[in-house]
Amino acid sequence: MKVLGKTKDGYICEVSHTELEKVFDKYYGNLPKLETGANVELGDGHNFRGDIKSACASMVNAMKDFDRARTTLLRFSEMVSKIDEQGDSDECF
């Protein structure tokens, strides 16, 4: 983006279409070409922070589920590894 001028409360800028695609996360022709006079609210751009927070929350929940499963699987593998030590047969499997 190149700032060409200033107004009382804003700027007059030259922004490439590629830059707008990045702001709105609409790459590869998914953002229609704009016409003269079009209004674009840059504040409505893609919410990357929201995506990151959501992904992190999902990862936390997945890790909690994995930790519960890991604990169970560890106990199970310890029991299986001790079967021969206790004189048990493999018939229970």
PyMOL commands that set and color helices and strands:
alter all, ss='L'
color gray80, all
select helices_A, chain A and resi 17-24+42-44+48-81+84-86+90-92
alter helices_A, ss='H'
color red, helices_A
select strands_A, chain A and resi 2-6+11-14
alter strands_A, ss='S'
color yellow, strands_A
deselect
rebuild
show_as cartoon
